[in-house]
Amino acid sequence: MLPLSLLRTAQNHPMLVELKNGETYNGHLVSCDNWMNINLREVICTSREGDKFWRIPECYVRGNTIRFLRIPDEVIEMVKEDINNGGGGRGGRRRGDFRGRGGLRGRGGAPRGRGV
């Protein structure tokens, strides 16, 4: 299970984000990108010391400032189900698959030209 697939499945679910500076953000995940930058909505921000709180309608968190994310267990189960149903993993072709008109040409493929 890859972290980004987990995050993409967690969209519209509540999560806790702790930053490297100690601040925490509790909110619902709206979106994320390949650099783990995330958008949250209905956010409650807690100061580093835990004594100050702010309610923010939405916020953007840069991925390289994140220390950790806490997501509900149900999201992890959803990702496991996707993987078991064949929807998980990276897309694309498997080893030995080929596409297009070229057949097995290129890097050790069948020769071209006369006699074949």
N, C-alpha and C positions, 0 to 999 in steps of 0.2 A: 504494500500500500504506500503510495507516494504522498508526501505532504500536500502537494497542490491538488491532487484528486480528493483528498480529505477535505481541504478547504472549499473546493468547488461544491462538494456535496453538502457542506455546512451552510450554504447560502440560505438566508431567511431563518436561521436558527440563532438562539442566543449564544454568546461566547464571552469569555474574559480574555483580555489582552494585557499582558504586563510588559512594559517597556524597560529598556536597559537603565533608564534613569529612575526606575522605581514606581512611576505612575501606573495606575491600572485603568482600563476602560472596559466597562460592561455594556454590551449592546448587541444588536442583531446584525449579522454579517449581510451586507448588501452585495458586495462583489470583491474579487481579488484578481490580481494579475500574476504573470510569471515571475515577478520579483517579490512576491508576497506582500505587495502594497495592498492594503485593504480599506474598504469603506464600511463604516458602521452607522446605524441609525438608532435613535432612541437611546443615547449613550449617557451613562453616568461615569464621570471621571473622578477618580480618587487620587488625592495628592500622595506624594512619596511617604509622608509621615502617617497618612491615614486619617488626618483630622479635618481635611477640607474636601468638599464634594461639589461637583458641578454637573448640572443637567445640560446636555448638548443635543440638539435635534439630529445632527449628523456630523461625522468627522472622518478624516482621511488619516491613515497611519502608514508611514513609510516602512517598508519591509525590513530594512536593515537596522531599525530601532527596536524591533520586537525581541524580547527575551523569550517569552513563551506564550502559547495560546491554550486555553482550556475550552474544550467543546463538549457538548452532551454525549453520553455513551450511545444514545440512539443513532447519532450520526455515524459513529464507528461501525455499528451494526449494519447501517444502510450501505456503507462502502464495502463491507465484507460480502453482503448479499450481491452487490453489483459484480464483484470479482468472481464469485461462485457462479453467477449466471452468464458469465462470458463477456460481460460489459466492461470489465476492468482491464488494467494494463495499458500499455501504450499501443496506439493504433499502428497501422501499416502492415506490410507484408512480412511473412515469416521467412526463415532461411529456405532457399530452394524455390520460393515462389518467384514468378516473373510475370511481367505484363508487357503489353505492346506487341508489335509485329516482329520484333527482333528475335524472339525465342531465346535460345541459350547463348546468344552472342556476347562478347565482351568478357575479358578475364577468364580465359580457359573455356570459352564456349565453342560451339561448333564452328568450323572454318567456313568462309564464304568463297564464292567464286566457282570456277569450273570444276567439275568432277564431283560435286556434291548435290 
